[in-house]
Amino acid sequence: MTDTVPYYEDFTEIKKKIWSMLTNAVKDRSSPFRIPVFICGNQSEFDGRIVVLRKADETNNFVQYHSDIRSDKISKLKTNQNAAMLFYDKEEKIQVRLKVECTVNHENEVTKESWSKTQHISRKCYLVDNGPGTRSDIPTSGLKPELDNFDFTKEQSEEGYKNFTVIQCKIKSIEWLYLAAKGHRRARFDLMDNKNYWLVP
């Protein structure tokens, strides 16, 4: 890239910017990229939800997040591994859309590694008696009162591991949109065939 070409008109620099934002979001809880929308489903039903970005691996072109094996998105992903992720940073005026192929990891080396790094406060999510989305007659967190109040040890939290999953999302393509007063810019990166394209915003 020359000094006369801004970063948003150079494919290499744009990809650097995208991966910098993804990688930073794993560490920075305040990053808008930390909580993307994840969309999955089949021909008759699609569904979206917010997830928390837990890993961004540029070398292997994947991102990942955690889930509960009892979540209804797991059955959707087992039927159709293809999904999409949507990120937006208002301050940077950047939108990133990923098309991904998902792998559900459960009780394997990937989940063991991630579970060992999962904090006490976060393990609470996997201790609910019934899976996410289960109907209830009353407003509820799904947790027993003592668990709701964090009255449990890290050792007791190990019970939640059986419900813990890691969803690895292999990136097939990236669409990047930069909103600028001088004129928007949009690009697509096909990672499967290593081709880049400019698009009309």
N, C-alpha and C positions, 0 to 999 in steps of 0.2 A: 504493500500500500504506500502510495506517495503522499507527501504532505498536502497536496492539493485535493486529494480524495477523502471525504469524510468517512468515518468508520461504517456508517449505515449504507454506504454504496460499495462496500467491499465484502465479498462472501466470507473470507477468512476471518475478518475482524468481527463480523456479525456473529459467526459461530462461537468465537471466543467470548463475546458478550453474553450470549445465551447460556453457555456452560458456566460462566462466572456467576450469573444470577441463580442458576439451578444449584450449583455447589454451595454458594453462600446461604441459600435458603435452608439447607440442611442444618446449618449451625445457628443461623440468625432467626430467632422466634418471631421477630417483627417484620421479616421479609414477606411481602405480598406473595412471592412465589412459593412460600412454605405451605400454603393451603390451596392447591389447585382443585378444580372440579374434575372428577373422574367419571366418565360416561361409558356404560357398557350395556349389553343386552342382546336380543336376537331380532329376527325380522319383525316380530309382532310387538315387541316391548323393549323400549330403551329407558334407562334410568340414570340420573346423575346425582352425585353427592360430593361434598367436600372431603378430602383426605389430607393427611399430613405427610409431606415429603420427608422421607427418612434417609435416603441415599441417592446420590447422583454420580454415576460412573461414566465419565466421558470415554475412557479407553474401550469399554465394552458396550457403550451406547445403551445404557439402561438407567431407569430411575426406579425407586421402590418405596412402598409404604406398608403399614401394618393393618391387619384386619382380624376379625373374629371368624373362625371357620364356619360358624353357624349363620353368618350374614347371608342374605339372599343374593348378594352379588357373587358369592362363591359359586353357586349353582349356575348362574348366568355365565361366568367365566369358564366353567367346565364345559358348557355347551358351545360357547363362542369366545375364543381367546382374544379376539380383536377388540380393542377399546380405544378411547380417545381421552386426552387430558388437556385442560385449558388453564393457562396461567395469564394473569394480567397484573402489571405494575402501573398504577395511576401516575406516580411521580416520574417514572422513566418513560411513560407513554408507550409501553411495549406490551404487546400480546404475543404469546407463544402457544401454538396448538401442536400437540404431539399425537401421531397415530402410532399405537403400540400393540405388541402381542404379549399377553400376560401369562406368567407361570405362577401357579399357586403353590407355595411352599408350606408344608405342614409337618411338624415333628421330624425335621431333617437338619443337616448341618447349617443351612442358611438360617433357619429359625432359631437354632441353638445359639448361634453367634449374636443375632439381633436381640433375642430374649435376655441374654447376659448383660446387654447394654441398656435394657429398658428399665427406667427408673421405677421406684416403688409407687409413686403417685400414678404413673401410667399403667401399671399392671392391674390396677383396680378395674379397668375397663373389661378385663377378661375373666372377672370373677362373678359376673352376673349369672343367676341360676338358669335363665332362659336366654336364648339368642337374641340379638338385635332385631327389632321389628316384630317380636312376639306380642300378641294382643294382651292387654291387661284391663282389669275392671276398675283400677284406680290409677292416678298419676304415680309413676314410680321411676326410680333409677334402675330398678332391676336387682339392686343389691340388698343384702341383709343389712339392718341398721348399723351393726358394728363395723361392717365393711364400708358403708357409706361415710362413716365418721373416721375412716382411716385407722380403725383400731385393729390393725393386723400387722404381723411382722413380714419382712421380706421372704422369710422361709415359708410362711403361710401363703404368700402370694404365688408360690410355685404351682399351686393348684390351677392357676389360670393358664399355664403353659399349654395345656391340652387344647385350649381354644384359640391359641395364638397362631396367626399365619403371617407370612411375608409375601406380598404380591410384587413380583419383579416384572417390570414393564420394559420389554425390549423395544427400543425406538426404531420404527420403520421410516418415519418421515417427520420433519419439523417444518411448520409454517410460522414465519416471523412477520409481525406487522409493527411498524414504527409510525406513530402519529406525530407529524411535524407541521407547524404552521406554514413552512416553506413548501410543503408537499409531502404526503405520506410515502413510505417505502414498504414494499412487501416482497418477501423471498421465500422460496421453498427449497428444502434440502432433503433429497431422497437418499437415505443412508443405505438402502438395500443395493442400489446400483451406483452410489457415490456421484450423483449428479445434482447440480444446483440450478435453480431457475429464478429469474425475476418475474414477479407477478404484478398486475395492475392492482393497487390497493382497493 
